[in-house]
Amino acid sequence: MTTWFIIGITAFISYMGFQNRDLMTKLQFNAAKIIQEKEYYRLVTHAFIHANWSHLIVNMLVLYFFGPHIESFFGYYFGNKATAFYLLLYFGGILTSNLWSLVKNKNNYYYNAVGASGAVSAVLFAFIFFAPLEKLLLFFVLPIPAILFAIGYLFYSYQMSKQKNDNVAHDAHFLGSVFGFIFPILLKPGLFENFIDKLFAFL
């Protein structure tokens, strides 16, 4: 249910941003304005607007497929705290994913970023933590164990963040993913033993 709420709010605000570029400019991530002009709200609002329809649809599809699973896992392990922890995961992914960009671009007024990719990556990697052997479709075609997908995704994001030859915030994907993976461990350290047991079952 929480996943549907996030998708609905994000789709609505993104649509409004498509119609109103001033709103997009007002809400987007801009490290210089956050640091120099203390517009701290941008740390969160950038995740609710997107560059275009394809950007929005891809992020929301990933959230649609994996968010409900995380709600179920959290419900099983954390009971009535599940919704609060799910929101902490999502918003923690938003904040954590742009930490490096915040430092790196604190004086760069020309650097802007939008999208929920960091938060969605956190949700995806929380799923991988709970279900490392589930099959994920590489390039939407080839089924591989989730843990192998995770390793490849992190390697790719790291390498692309160093090259800086596109307009994708690969460092945000990387940091959001790492946060999503360790978040359940921070909540309940004993879950890491469950993760290791599942990996040994694979090996």
N, C-alpha and C positions, 0 to 999 in steps of 0.2 A: 504493500500500500504506500509506504514511504517512497519507494522507487517511482511509482506512478506520479506522486505529488511533485517530486523533483523534476521528472521529465516534463510534466505539464507547465510548471513555472518557467523552466529553462526554455521550452519551446515558445511560450508566450513572450517572454522578454526578448528572446532572440528575434522573433518575428517583428516586434516593435523596433528593434535595432535595425533590421533590414529596411524598415520604412523611414526611419529617422536617424540619419548619420550622426546628428549632434548627440543623440542618446548613446549611440555606439562609442563616440569619442569620450563622452562623460563617464562611461562605465568601464572602459577597457583598462587593462593593466598598463601602467606607465610608472616605472620605478622612480624616475626623477620627480614626478608629481607626488608620489607617495612619500618619498623621503624629504624633498625640498619644500613641498607645499602642504605636507601632512594630510593628503587625501587618502587616508587609510582604508576607506571603504572599497577602494579599487582592488585591494588584496582579495576580496571576495566577489565583487560584482562582475569582474571579468569572466568568471566561469558561467555566467548566465546569459552571455551573448556570444555569437559565433560569426565567423567571417562570411559564411554563405550557407546555403541549404545543405550541401553535401557534408560540410564540416559538422553542422548540427545533427544531421541524420545519422552519420557514422557514430558520433559520440553517444547519442541517445539509444541507438540500437545495441551498442555494447552494454550500456547501463540496463537496458530492458532485458537482455539475456542473462546478465550476471547479478544484477542488483537483488532480485527476488531470492536467489540462492543464498546471498549473504544475509538477507533478512531471516531466512530459515535457519542458517547456521547460528546466527547471533541469538535467535529465539531459543534454540536448543541449549546453547552454552550459557547464556546470560539472562534468560527469562524476561522479566518485566523491564530490564535495562536495555533490551535489544534495540529499540528504536533510538534511544539516546546514543548508544554506542555506534549505531549505523550512521547517524548524522555526524558524530565525531569523526568517523572514518572518512566520510565524504568531504566535510569541510576541512578536516585535517589534511586531506589530499590536496585540496585547493590551495591552502596556505603553504604547505611544505613544498609543493611542486615548483613554486616560483622563488624560493629562497635564494638560489644561485643567481637568477636573473635580477633579483632585487639588489643584490650586492654589486653584481657586474655592471648594471646599467643605472646606478643611482644618480649619475650626472648626465645621463643620455635622454634628453626629452624626445628624441626621435624613435626610441624603441617602444613599441606597443605590442600587446598580445591579448588575444581573446580565446575563449573556449574552455570547456570542462574536461579537457583531455587529462590533466593531472589528477583530478578527482576520479574520473572514470578508470584511469590506470590503477588507482588505489583500490577501487572496487574489484577490478579484474584480478589483481594480484592477491587480494584477500581471498578470493575464490580459489586461486591456485594454491594458496597456503592450506586451505581446508581440503582441497581435492586435487592433489598434485598429479594423480594418475588419470584423471578425466581427460578424454580426448578433446583437443581444440583443433579447429581447422586452420592449418597454415595456408595463407592465401585463399581462404574460403574453400579449399579443395582437399588438401592433404591432412588427414587426422594424425596428430602426434600427441604424446602425453603432455599435459599442461606444464609440467616442470621443465621439459625440454623447450617448449614454446617460451617460457619465462626467461630461460638462459639466453636464447636467441634474441628475444626482444630487448633485453637489457644490453646485450653486446651491440646490437644494431643501434639502439638509442645513444649509447655512449660514443660509438664511432661517428655517427652523424652529428652529434652535438659538437664534436671537435672540428668537423669539416666546415660547418656553418655555410653550406652552399644551397640552402633552401629557406623557406619562410616558416618552417615547422619548429616548434619549441621542443626539440628532442630532450633537452636537459629537464624540462618539466615532466615529460613522460617518464624519464628515468627516476627522478626523485619521487614522483607520485607513486610509481610502482614499488619502490623500496619501502616507502611509508606504509602502503597497503599490506605488504607482506609482513612487516614487523608489528603492525598495530595489534593484531590479535594476541601476539606474544606479550606485548606490554599490558594488555588487559588480563591475560591469564597465562603466565609463563609455562604452565604444564602442558599447554596445547602444542608446544614445540616438540615434545616427546611424541605426541600423536603424529605430527608431521613426519618425524624421522621414522617411526614405525611403518608408515605408509610407503615411504621411499624404499625401505628394506624389503617390503613386500614386492616392489617392482624389481629390485636387484636380485 
